[in-house]
Amino acid sequence: MTDLEKHVNRSGRAKLVKQVREKINELGITYIYFQKTMMKLTDLFGLEGKIALVTGGSRGIGKMI
């Protein structure tokens, strides 16, 4: 069984989904936009092509540099 199948089949999920759908209807929400972009950690924390200002040169990262 995949992680997705485990999540979808989890006990109590149907009740939670029903509650969320009721709240969406109550609020009159007609459109939900969700975007998930996969990023590599090196892209997320990389500084390539950027300028970094490192303060606190007497300790931590500043001292290491």
N, CA, C and O atoms as a GROMACS GRO file, in nm:
protein
  260
    1MET      N    1   0.085  -0.118   0.000
    1MET     CA    2   0.000   0.000   0.000
    1MET      C    3   0.090   0.125   0.000
    1MET      O    4   0.186   0.133   0.077
    2THR      N    5   0.058   0.219  -0.086
    2THR     CA    6   0.138   0.342  -0.094
    2THR      C    7   0.103   0.436   0.020
    2THR      O    8   0.002   0.417   0.088
    3ASP      N    9   0.187   0.537   0.041
    3ASP     CA   10   0.159   0.637   0.144
    3ASP      C   11   0.028   0.709   0.116
    3ASP      O   12  -0.048   0.738   0.208
    4LEU      N   13   0.001   0.738  -0.012
    4LEU     CA   14  -0.123   0.805  -0.049
    4LEU      C   15  -0.244   0.718  -0.014
    4LEU      O   16  -0.342   0.767   0.041
    5GLU      N   17  -0.235   0.590  -0.045
    5GLU     CA   18  -0.345   0.499  -0.013
    5GLU      C   19  -0.366   0.491   0.138
    5GLU      O   20  -0.480   0.487   0.185
    6LYS      N   21  -0.258   0.487   0.213
    6LYS     CA   22  -0.269   0.485   0.360
    6LYS      C   23  -0.338   0.612   0.410
    6LYS      O   24  -0.424   0.605   0.498
    7HIS      N   25  -0.301   0.727   0.352
    7HIS     CA   26  -0.361   0.854   0.393
    7HIS      C   27  -0.510   0.858   0.360
    7HIS      O   28  -0.591   0.895   0.444
    8VAL      N   29  -0.544   0.820   0.238
    8VAL     CA   30  -0.684   0.824   0.194
    8VAL      C   31  -0.770   0.728   0.274
    8VAL      O   32  -0.887   0.757   0.301
    9ASN      N   33  -0.716   0.614   0.312
    9ASN     CA   34  -0.792   0.512   0.383
    9ASN      C   35  -0.783   0.524   0.535
    9ASN      O   36  -0.833   0.437   0.607
   10ARG      N   37  -0.719   0.629   0.584
   10ARG     CA   38  -0.699   0.645   0.728
   10ARG      C   39  -0.832   0.658   0.802
   10ARG      O   40  -0.926   0.720   0.752
   11SER      N   41  -0.838   0.600   0.919
   11SER     CA   42  -0.958   0.604   1.001
   11SER      C   43  -0.994   0.748   1.037
   11SER      O   44  -0.908   0.826   1.078
   12GLY      N   45  -1.120   0.784   1.023
   12GLY     CA   46  -1.167   0.917   1.059
   12GLY      C   47  -1.152   1.022   0.951
   12GLY      O   48  -1.201   1.134   0.967
   13ARG      N   49  -1.086   0.988   0.841
   13ARG     CA   50  -1.063   1.086   0.734
   13ARG      C   51  -1.193   1.131   0.669
   13ARG      O   52  -1.209   1.250   0.640
   14ALA      N   53  -1.285   1.039   0.647
   14ALA     CA   54  -1.412   1.073   0.580
   14ALA      C   55  -1.487   1.180   0.658
   14ALA      O   56  -1.546   1.271   0.599
   15LYS      N   57  -1.486   1.170   0.791
   15LYS     CA   58  -1.555   1.268   0.875
   15LYS      C   59  -1.489   1.406   0.861
   15LYS      O   60  -1.558   1.507   0.851
   16LEU      N   61  -1.356   1.408   0.860
   16LEU     CA   62  -1.285   1.535   0.846
   16LEU      C   63  -1.310   1.598   0.709
   16LEU      O   64  -1.328   1.719   0.699
   17VAL      N   65  -1.310   1.516   0.605
   17VAL     CA   66  -1.336   1.567   0.470
   17VAL      C   67  -1.475   1.628   0.464
   17VAL      O   68  -1.494   1.734   0.405
   18LYS      N   69  -1.572   1.562   0.526
   18LYS     CA   70  -1.709   1.613   0.528
   18LYS      C   71  -1.715   1.748   0.599
   18LYS      O   72  -1.783   1.840   0.552
   19GLN      N   73  -1.645   1.761   0.711
   19GLN     CA   74  -1.643   1.888   0.785
   19GLN      C   75  -1.582   2.000   0.701
   19GLN      O   76  -1.633   2.112   0.699
   20VAL      N   77  -1.474   1.970   0.633
   20VAL     CA   78  -1.408   2.071   0.550
   20VAL      C   79  -1.499   2.113   0.435
   20VAL      O   80  -1.511   2.232   0.406
   21ARG      N   81  -1.563   2.016   0.370
   21ARG     CA   82  -1.653   2.048   0.260
   21ARG      C   83  -1.771   2.132   0.307
   21ARG      O   84  -1.814   2.224   0.237
   22GLU      N   85  -1.825   2.102   0.425
   22GLU     CA   86  -1.935   2.182   0.480
   22GLU      C   87  -1.890   2.325   0.505
   22GLU      O   88  -1.964   2.419   0.476
   23LYS      N   89  -1.769   2.343   0.559
   23LYS     CA   90  -1.717   2.477   0.586
   23LYS      C   91  -1.695   2.553   0.455
   23LYS      O   92  -1.724   2.673   0.448
   24ILE      N   93  -1.643   2.486   0.354
   24ILE     CA   94  -1.623   2.550   0.223
   24ILE      C   95  -1.757   2.599   0.169
   24ILE      O   96  -1.766   2.711   0.119
   25ASN      N   97  -1.859   2.516   0.177
   25ASN     CA   98  -1.992   2.555   0.130
   25ASN      C   99  -2.048   2.670   0.213
   25ASN      O  100  -2.109   2.762   0.159
   26GLU      N  101  -2.029   2.663   0.344
   26GLU     CA  102  -2.079   2.767   0.435
   26GLU      C  103  -2.017   2.903   0.402
   26GLU      O  104  -2.085   3.006   0.407
   27LEU      N  105  -1.889   2.903   0.369
   27LEU     CA  106  -1.819   3.028   0.339
   27LEU      C  107  -1.842   3.075   0.195
   27LEU      O  108  -1.802   3.186   0.159
   28GLY      N  109  -1.905   2.992   0.115
   28GLY     CA  110  -1.931   3.029  -0.024
   28GLY      C  111  -1.809   3.024  -0.113
   28GLY      O  112  -1.803   3.091  -0.216
   29ILE      N  113  -1.712   2.945  -0.074
   29ILE     CA  114  -1.590   2.933  -0.154
   29ILE      C  115  -1.621   2.848  -0.277
   29ILE      O  116  -1.672   2.737  -0.266
   30THR      N  117  -1.590   2.904  -0.394
   30THR     CA  118  -1.619   2.831  -0.517
   30THR      C  119  -1.493   2.786  -0.590
   30THR      O  120  -1.500   2.706  -0.683
   31TYR      N  121  -1.378   2.837  -0.548
   31TYR     CA  122  -1.256   2.804  -0.619
   31TYR      C  123  -1.141   2.799  -0.519
   31TYR      O  124  -1.120   2.892  -0.442
   32ILE      N  125  -1.068   2.692  -0.521
   32ILE     CA  126  -0.950   2.678  -0.436
   32ILE      C  127  -0.831   2.654  -0.527
   32ILE      O  128  -0.832   2.563  -0.610
   33TYR      N  129  -0.728   2.734  -0.510
   33TYR     CA  130  -0.608   2.720  -0.591
   33TYR      C  131  -0.497   2.664  -0.504
   33TYR      O  132  -0.467   2.719  -0.398
   34PHE      N  133  -0.437   2.557  -0.546
   34PHE     CA  134  -0.327   2.496  -0.472
   34PHE      C  135  -0.216   2.463  -0.571
   34PHE      O  136  -0.239   2.401  -0.674
   35GLN      N  137  -0.099   2.505  -0.537
   35GLN     CA  138   0.015   2.476  -0.623
   35GLN      C  139   0.128   2.422  -0.536
   35GLN      O  140   0.164   2.482  -0.435
   36LYS      N  141   0.181   2.310  -0.576
   36LYS     CA  142   0.294   2.253  -0.504
   36LYS      C  143   0.407   2.235  -0.605
   36LYS      O  144   0.394   2.161  -0.702
   37THR      N  145   0.514   2.302  -0.580
   37THR     CA  146   0.629   2.293  -0.668
   37THR      C  147   0.738   2.215  -0.597
   37THR      O  148   0.776   2.246  -0.484
   38MET      N  149   0.788   2.116  -0.663
   38MET     CA  150   0.897   2.038  -0.606
   38MET      C  151   1.027   2.114  -0.626
   38MET      O  152   1.056   2.161  -0.736
   39MET      N  153   1.104   2.127  -0.520
   39MET     CA  154   1.232   2.195  -0.527
   39MET      C  155   1.338   2.109  -0.459
   39MET      O  156   1.310   2.041  -0.361
   40LYS      N  157   1.456   2.113  -0.513
   40LYS     CA  158   1.568   2.047  -0.448
   40LYS      C  159   1.614   2.136  -0.332
   40LYS      O  160   1.602   2.258  -0.339
   41LEU      N  161   1.665   2.076  -0.226
   41LEU     CA  162   1.712   2.153  -0.112
   41LEU      C  163   1.822   2.250  -0.153
   41LEU      O  164   1.832   2.360  -0.099
   42THR      N  165   1.905   2.209  -0.248
   42THR     CA  166   2.012   2.298  -0.293
   42THR      C  167   1.954   2.423  -0.359
   42THR      O  168   2.014   2.530  -0.349
   43ASP      N  169   1.840   2.410  -0.426
   43ASP     CA  170   1.775   2.527  -0.486
   43ASP      C  171   1.710   2.614  -0.378
   43ASP      O  172   1.710   2.736  -0.388
   44LEU      N  173   1.657   2.549  -0.277
   44LEU     CA  174   1.587   2.622  -0.171
   44LEU      C  175   1.682   2.706  -0.087
   44LEU      O  176   1.652   2.820  -0.053
   45PHE      N  177   1.797   2.648  -0.054
   45PHE     CA  178   1.891   2.716   0.034
   45PHE      C  179   2.017   2.765  -0.038
   45PHE      O  180   2.104   2.824   0.026
   46GLY      N  181   2.027   2.742  -0.166
   46GLY     CA  182   2.145   2.782  -0.241
   46GLY      C  183   2.156   2.933  -0.256
   46GLY      O  184   2.054   3.003  -0.262
   47LEU      N  185   2.278   2.981  -0.263
   47LEU     CA  186   2.301   3.125  -0.279
   47LEU      C  187   2.359   3.159  -0.416
   47LEU      O  188   2.400   3.273  -0.439
   48GLU      N  189   2.362   3.063  -0.504
   48GLU     CA  190   2.419   3.087  -0.637
   48GLU      C  191   2.342   3.198  -0.708
   48GLU      O  192   2.219   3.193  -0.719
   49GLY      N  193   2.415   3.298  -0.755
   49GLY     CA  194   2.354   3.410  -0.826
   49GLY      C  195   2.289   3.512  -0.733
   49GLY      O  196   2.220   3.602  -0.780
   50LYS      N  197   2.310   3.498  -0.602
   50LYS     CA  198   2.250   3.590  -0.504
   50LYS      C  199   2.360   3.653  -0.421
   50LYS      O  200   2.474   3.607  -0.420
   51ILE      N  201   2.324   3.758  -0.352
   51ILE     CA  202   2.417   3.824  -0.261
   51ILE      C  203   2.367   3.798  -0.119
   51ILE      O  204   2.249   3.817  -0.090
   52ALA      N  205   2.457   3.753  -0.032
   52ALA     CA  206   2.419   3.724   0.107
   52ALA      C  207   2.492   3.821   0.199
   52ALA      O  208   2.612   3.843   0.185
   53LEU      N  209   2.419   3.878   0.292
   53LEU     CA  210   2.477   3.965   0.394
   53LEU      C  211   2.481   3.885   0.523
   53LEU      O  212   2.377   3.850   0.579
   54VAL      N  213   2.601   3.856   0.570
   54VAL     CA  214   2.617   3.778   0.693
   54VAL      C  215   2.664   3.873   0.802
   54VAL      O  216   2.770   3.934   0.790
   55THR      N  217   2.586   3.883   0.907
   55THR     CA  218   2.622   3.970   1.019
   55THR      C  219   2.663   3.884   1.137
   55THR      O  220   2.644   3.762   1.136
   56GLY      N  221   2.719   3.945   1.238
   56GLY     CA  222   2.761   3.871   1.357
   56GLY      C  223   2.888   3.794   1.332
   56GLY      O  224   2.894   3.673   1.357
   57GLY      N  225   2.991   3.862   1.283
   57GLY     CA  226   3.116   3.797   1.244
   57GLY      C  227   3.194   3.736   1.359
   57GLY      O  228   3.292   3.664   1.335
   58SER      N  229   3.155   3.762   1.483
   58SER     CA  230   3.231   3.708   1.596
   58SER      C  231   3.183   3.571   1.641
   58SER      O  232   3.243   3.510   1.730
   59ARG      N  233   3.075   3.522   1.579
   59ARG     CA  234   3.023   3.391   1.620
   59ARG      C  235   2.944   3.327   1.506
   59ARG      O  236   2.912   3.393   1.407
   60GLY      N  237   2.913   3.202   1.520
   60GLY     CA  238   2.828   3.131   1.424
   60GLY      C  239   2.884   3.129   1.283
   60GLY      O  240   3.004   3.111   1.261
   61ILE      N  241   2.793   3.148   1.186
   61ILE     CA  242   2.831   3.144   1.044
   61ILE      C  243   2.932   3.254   1.012
   61ILE      O  244   3.028   3.230   0.938
   62GLY      N  245   2.911   3.373   1.067
   62GLY     CA  246   3.003   3.483   1.041
   62GLY      C  247   3.146   3.450   1.081
   62GLY      O  248   3.240   3.485   1.009
   63LYS      N  249   3.163   3.384   1.195
   63LYS     CA  250   3.297   3.346   1.241
   63LYS      C  251   3.355   3.237   1.151
   63LYS      O  252   3.475   3.236   1.124
   64MET      N  253   3.271   3.145   1.106
   64MET     CA  254   3.317   3.037   1.020
   64MET      C  255   3.369   3.090   0.887
   64MET      O  256   3.465   3.036   0.831
   65ILE      N  257   3.306   3.194   0.836
   65ILE     CA  258   3.346   3.251   0.708
   65ILE      C  259   3.478   3.323   0.725
   65ILE      O  260   3.531   3.379   0.629
   0.00000   0.00000   0.00000
